[in-house]
């Protein structure tokens, strides 16, 4: 009965065909934390090593659009050795590319190159970037450090960036969750809210945590993408002032929201009723990125964001390392009337959304320069 009840709760708002009774039994038999995290853990980690090169490149190749991938394949299959030499591809790799094609025929996908002994993912990415830019790519260009670094998990594709019209930054802390809905490319704050956990018992069951996740889901406005901070900074132990939920409960709640946002027809515009395949719309941004950009991380602690938020409100004194954001006066007044704690968690979600758009999506020069100067000063 519990399994059938939970299945009904899930399928009321989710894609029905994606929730089986077998999945529901997993909910009941194991803690939801374990179930959801086993399903989503690949998105929560920033791993640069793997034993499977094809799996690793499958994620990395998402940096290239379909048109760019087509160009890479055309060059690999048709260009001469002289063309490869002009791109500073080592002669040994050029010879291996030629031998493989002679033995096995044309390359059908970019990942075929990884079947060649001695060419790893790093080599292949450099080859692809050289082909796309039609010039050699240096691996020691420090100025492009942030441009080439993986700041989100999974990686944002060019297709997603080009079609992006809105994003929601989500900050989940020990005592509450907040969200900031921002439209783009001209940034405008459209919806800003929070939900405190003050009425929640210190210890809750997985079912109660799931009920909370469903309530929070109703309050989160729909957007093209949803961004959490990678576990490490946003999810903090209960020793923090005002903490209500435990660390494990925060992890569990994050995992539930990850799954619910992806499978909600209201929140995932890419869900099609005729297919069981669900396209991901939830991303994790690298830990501490927003705090480093806005200098709200001092030593081992994060300081208040209120001074930074007040600067965002003032267009005449805009000296922050980001592009301007349009915030109407009614929203400003609403924020000013909030209790101090609400202001703090709301500030976190807004800075998260701005950092995501300026650093990860649009590669804003002002933001990139600020991060690069911080790296040089260390």
Residue, then its C-alpha position, 0 to 999 in steps of 0.5 A: x500500500x505504501x508503495x502504491x501511495x508513493x507511486x501515485x504521489x510521484x506520478x501526479x506531477x512527474x512523467x508517469x512512464x518514468x516511475x515504475x513500481x520497482x522504483x517505488x519499492x526501492x524508495x520503501x526498501x532503502x533510504x531515499x538518500x541512497x536511491x537518489x544518490x546512486x542515480x545522480x551521483x555522476x552529476x555531483x562529482x567533479x572527477x578528472x580521471x576515469x578508467x573508461x576513456x569513452x565514458x570520460x570523453x562522452x561527457x567532455x565532447x558535450x562542449x562541442x556543438x553538432x556542427x563542430x563535431x561534424x567539422x571535426x569528423x570531416x577533417x579527420x576523414x578527409x584532410x591531408x597529413x600537411x593539414x594536421x602538421x599545420x595544427x601542430x599535431x605530433x607526427x606520431x599521432x598523425x601516423x596513428x590516425x592514418x593507420x587506424x583509418x586505413x585498417x578500419x575505415x572512416x571515423x564514425x564518431x569522435x570517440x573512435x579516436x580513443x581506440x588508438x593506443x597512445x591517444x588519451x582524452x586530453x590529446x583528443x580534446x586538444x586535436x578537436x579544439x585545433x580543428x575547430x579554431x583552425x589553428x594550434x591550441x596551446x596547453x599553457x595559455x593561463x589566460x584561458x584557464x577558466x574558459x577551458x576549465x569544467x565549471x559545471x557538472x555536467x558540461x554545458x553544451x553550446x546548443x544549451x547556451x544558445x537557447x538559454x532564456x532563464x535560469x534558477x539559482x538554488x541555495x540549500x543550507x541547513x536552515x532553509x532553501x532559496x531560489x532566484x529566477x533570472x532571465x537572460x541574456x540581458x539579466x533581470x531578476x523575475x522571482x526571488x524567494x525562500x523557504x525556512x526549515x524552522x518548523x521542521x523537526x531536527x530528525x525527519x524520516x525519508x518520507x517527511x523529507x520527500x514531502x518537504x521536497x514536493x512542497x519546495x518544488x511547487x514554489x520553485x518557478x519554472x526555467x530552462x535550467x536549475x543550478x545548485x552549488x556542488x556539495x561541499x560549500x552549499x551543504x554545511x554541517x549542522x554546527x552552523x548558526x540556525x541550522x535545523x536539518x542535518x547534513x545527511x538530510x540536506x544531501x537527501x533533499x538535494x538528491x530528491x529535488x534533482x530528480x523531481x526537477x528533472x521529471x516534473x513536466x512543469x519544470x522540465x520543458x524538454x519532457x515529451x510524453x511519447x518518450x521515456x528519455x528525460x533530458x537533464x535540466x539540473x546542473x551543479x556549479x563548482x563549489x565556492x565559485x560564487x564566494x570567490x567571485x564576490x569575495x564572500x569567502x574569507x579563510x575557511x568561512x563564508x561571510x555575509x552577502x548583504x553588502x554585495x547584494x546592496x551594491x547590486x541594488x545600486x546602479x550608480x555604484x556598480x563596481x562588482x566583478x559581474x555584469x549588471x542585473x535589472x532588479x525592480x523596486x518592488x523586489x528590492x522593497x520585498x527583500x529589505x523587509x525580510x528578516x536578516x536570516x532570510x536576506x542571507x539565504x536569498x542573497x546566496x541564491x542570487x549570487x549563485x545565479x549571477x555567477x553561473x550566467x557570467x562565468x559558466x554561460x557567457x564567459x563575461x570578461x569582467x568576471x573572468x579577469x577578476x577570477x584570474x587576478x585572484x589566482x595570480x595573487x595566491 
